[in-house]
Amino acid sequence: MKQKINLFIIFFLLASNLFSQNTYVFLGSYNRDKTAEAIQVFQLDTLNGKLTKITAVKNIVNPSYLTISPNGKYVYACTDTKTPNAGSITSFEFNPENKSLTFLNSQRSGGENPVYVTVHKSGKWLSNANYTEGSVSVFPILENGKIDSIAQNFQYADGSTHKERQTRSHVHSAVFSPQFDYLFLPDLGADKIRCYAFDENLKKPLIETQNSFTKTDLEAGPRHFTFHPNQKFGYCIEEMAGQISVYKYEKGVLNKIQRIATHTDKIKDGFESSDIHISPDGKFLYATNRGKENNIAIFFIDENGLLKNIGYQSTLGKHPRVFTIDESGKFLIASNVITGNVIVFRRNPKTGLLKKTGKQIKMENVSCVQIKKY
């Protein structure tokens, strides 16, 4: 009997260890040099939060933002960012069995300085936001994961009231609606959240609508956007104003119901709010502040979608540009560009608060982090 119990314990530990090793973390960077590692891939031990490096790629420049295909087979990156007269979108194939990340192809992004890329749930379409020229592009994805020639590109010229930062459009992200039938484009330069209907069955899937944009407050600088898991609410983080605007959402239309600060009361100007995500259970929202605070603002979400600030967590570094939450909601991982470090936090599912776990990873000019369970 004792031997059977011991065998069961050994089997359980082996199974737990195996289960804990099938989650991978992908890091992009402003490497600025093709000889330097541009993307690094780590295994995340979901028992203790430890990251173990498994592979890396070179020969590309400044993969500032990454996204992973729904099936996990492909990784797409904004490349040649912050490079004059350049901008591209690059595809890679990821194989978790042999732990490899292999270059597939690149396409011109349709504008200078691409900063965000996203993939349709079908895995057949890719869209990216180009910041400097203020545009959005859409590409078909081939069956082998390669990016096909550009299908559509819309460019914008209108700006807003800030004399230095809003002389023209600066589209900062491209986010699909919960049903993937609309595409939303927060435009920092124009103080708008632009919107198109999206029909995946058309050769040119972006369709102009009567509600072509939602106007934000002046000099808000809308940056990133996320939807609540219940699909009823949308949340936009405003980089320039240091605020989050909450919207009631229905069929491509956003109606604002709240606006709340991401920073503490001590910060009166120089806001640099950045990224925004919601825990999988829909109970907590997290938002990063760069600049003077370098922290994560934590909010409780009530049944009406409204936010209540419950605390702040230092990112233990400077300039937390992008962070991510794993699909179980157990971990939040933050990347700090200036200090070049990546921190794994364990989430308390009841309180929403964060606690550092594991050992930090160093990657010079780390710009983005994404996570995927296989």
Secondary structure, DSSP 4 states (H G I P E B T S, - for coil): -HHHHHHHHHHHHHHHHHHTT-EEEEEEE---STTS--EEEEEE-TTT--EEEEEEE-SS----EEEE-TTSSEEEEEESTT-TT--EEEEEEEETTTTEEEEEEEEE-SSSSEEEEEE-TTSSEEEEEETTTTEEEEEEB-TTS-B-S--EEEE-----S-TTT-SS--B---EE-TTSSEEEEEETTTTEEEEEEE-TTSSS-EE--S--EEE--TT--EEEEEE-TTSSEEEEEETTTTEEEEEEEETTEEEEEEEEESS-TT--S---EEEEEE-TTSSEEEEEE-TTT-EEEEEEE-TTS-EEEEEEEE-SSS-EEEEEE-TTSSEEEEEETTTTEEEEEEE-TTT--EEEEEEEEE-TTEEEEEEEE-
